[in-house]
Amino acid sequence: MPRFLRLALAALAILGLPFAAGTAAAAEREVTIGLQAAITSMDPHYHNLSPNNSMMLHVFEPLIKRDANQKLVPGLAVSWKALDDLTWEFKLRKNVKWHDGTPFTADDVVFTLSRVPNVPKSPSSFATFTKPIVSTKVVDPHTIIFKTAAPHVLLPSDLASVMIVSRLHGEKATTEDYNSGKAAIGTGPYKLVEYVPNQRVVLKANYGYWGGEEPWDKVTFKILTNAAARVAALLSGDVQMIETVPTADIAKLSADKKYSLVDKVSNRVIYVHLNQRTDTPPPFVTGKDGKPLAHNPFKDARVRKALSIAINRQAISDRIMEKRSVPAGQLLPDFFFGTSKKLKPPKYDPEGAKKLLAEAGYPNGFSLTIHGTNNRYINDDKIAQAIAQFYTRIGIDTKVETMPASVYFSRATKGEFGYMLLGWGTESGEQGSSLRSLLATYDPSKGMGVTNRARYSNPQLDALINEAMATIDDKKREGLIQKAAEIAMGDTALIPIHYEVSTWATAKGLRYTPRTDQYTLAMGLKPAK
Amino acid sequence: MLAYAIRRLGQSLFVLLLMSALVFIGVYAIGDPVELLVNPMADEAERLRAAAALGLDRPLLEQYWSFLQGAASGDLGKSFVFNVPALSLILSKLPATMELAFVAMVIAIAIGIPLGLVAGLKPDSFIGRTIMAGSILGFSLPTFWVGLVLVMIFSVHLGWLPSNGRGATVLVAGIPVSFLTADGLAHLAMPAFNLALFKLSLLVRLTRAGAREAVLQDYVKFARAKGLTQSRVIGVHVLKNILIPIVTVIGLELGSVIAFAIVTESIFAWPGTGKLLIDSINQLDRPVIVAYLLVIVTLFIVINFVVDVLYSLLDPRVRLGGASAAH
């Protein structure tokens, strides 16, 4: 399908139809927004999924919010601090009312924490975020204390992912009651009017919102999964904003004065995991003659480094991504917490790569297959093709095999591939949690290395991550995470390629504040002054 | 007739059983839904919990057995993704798809058969040649491309029709339909035409071929010799005799239009089952995939049955009980 779409878009470009005016918004205080993925539920605790989490923020609010750069800012809590390593005190916002007019109190927070782990049939639970809290104490209606069993530095960040629901409406509510709107009573700037799975979500303004009035009376989100349909809807004026503008249409839209385009580097890094599960060569990695190699070449840091510096990241960004990507040298762009300014994208150096391969005992290279998705990340299959060409230049015979995400991820997790092209979005906005998930030694029962499909293992790195994760002091922790990142990248524990840049297009007269978490929020959309 | 219906029912149940088994094995072979549903940061406990919550921790055979038990009582399971009964999810989207398919079929029949007759009766005239050339275009232009061009012309350039979605609906016998409102028709026009185009061309060619053959038959010459009017010769003697293959194709194509409206639905963001199916396959939402395919197989079975009945009405020589009588 994506290939067809590209052809279709090319065909449209050839037709070169002038775009007629169609920008008039339906009514002045109404706006319609085109989203790329379905909202699977309006139950804020049912499915931990980006599009859902983004939608929930209109109706519900967490204790702590994230701003456009994913920095933590006060939400339903006005302040929070660690009293000691195991105790956190949260001061709650006063005079906040639920959509039905009842007041918000600490009891609603207590109820929320008890509901989160108990949502029946949840395919991806928010319990991950609330589990570290072993007990809660309500000091007064606007002060609450959380106790954790072990020091848990990510508590504020975790709680930024948990929407607070009302005890009054949530006590007996099922996921179905939230979908129908009966229980979807939040404190957020919008009230839920209608939710139709896979089709649309309609919201209306909550005029009594504590944070002040929003510019829109009514907001409609339409699910337009097909990229060409999304662009067409914007061009015809059926929607006033779309997210994820297809790369092929960016140039045309940004040249057209009737639309404005905004973009921002995201928290998603595209990276490569090199299968190091065994000392024997991983699947799809052989000698050039097809005979098995004696050892797993990916266990040699020199080979890993060669594979990294052989990639011309700038060329990928310029030619394939239309400059909508930023070459990466670690797991997050360097304005995020825990990133190191010392880690620059590795320089393109094919000669150096050849030398390193020779030193490692592969003067004539070897042969590998790049496995990747073809419908998950922006231009994922093209990136795989480009990397293959760079490797051919340093003497590595490279094949490419891409497949749909539904097939790919299960197989990658089972270790069926050698060279895996993947992506990772850091929801917490803190590099420590990414290092822990992607590169700590695989130990899922402790939550370490849960997505370490390469099974990379480095005791020194593990020790630093563990220490960082037990250091409540932000300054000290940041130093530890930076050091851990420098060690991991110095060892080429994985190969970062680039950070995706997310794009939004709006009709003229509107302005969207772009976000690193790729969320599309009506709160960020304002009439331009 | 009754024995025939019962035998068909038995065959149908077997087909449904086979279908569900194939989907179960197929989805199992593709991958693990938990892998796609669970947040990548989740630890082992959360993965196990999710698998247990969705019933995916049990052996495949056991899962299939409990599916069969549920299916016997009309429960096809709940969607992994949406946590609503899969069957009701599909049935809530089915009216939109059915409406689109039927309107597309009506357009194809209402335009295709008359044009085909004209082309068949006057194959060498200018108009006959134009129709045939047009049908080649209808055949060979890919649906998604035609759809996008329609949007560019009628929504973006002219601004006459909305680019996506379904219009206002009214309830008819409890089913929401949109073709009775002006807004609904405006939304329906492009996707229906887009979907109809291929079938229309098919019917033009089929009708033309049939008509060209029929006009040379002795009974048509005889009817003409008797001095019957042109309209009676064409309407009764030609058309009725070439209708059997046409009805067969219409029946088959109606099924495929319903089942494969996916491309049109995704270009026009038509809230139908095709879009739901694609999303469900991408998410490995097995209950929805199974339920969808069972519904579609059932539709095909019903359509084929209706076609068989229509044969017997169109051609008195066809008898439905015939096969069993031969035993």
Interface residues (C-beta under 8 A of the other chain):
Chain A: M1 F4 L5 L7 A8 L9 A11 L12 L15 L17 P18 F19 A20 A21 G22 A38 T40 S41 Y46 H47 N48 L49 P120 K121 S122 P123 S124 S125 A127 T128 T175 E176 N179 V196 P197 N198 Q199 R200 K222 I223 L224 T225 N226 A228 A229 A232 A233 L235 S236 G237 D238 N375 P404 A405 S406 V407 Y408 F409 S410 R411 T413 W424 E427 S433 S437 P444 S445 K446 G447 V450 T451
Chain B: I30 G31 D32 P33 V34 E35 L36 L37 V38 N39 P40 M41 A42 D43 E44 A45 E46 R47 R49 A50 A53 L54 K78 F80 V81 F82 N83 V84 L89 K93 P142 F144 W145 L148 V149 V151 M152 I153 S155 V156 H157 L158 G159 P162 S163 N164 G165 S266 I267 F268 A269 P271 K275 L276 D279 I281 N282 Q283 L284
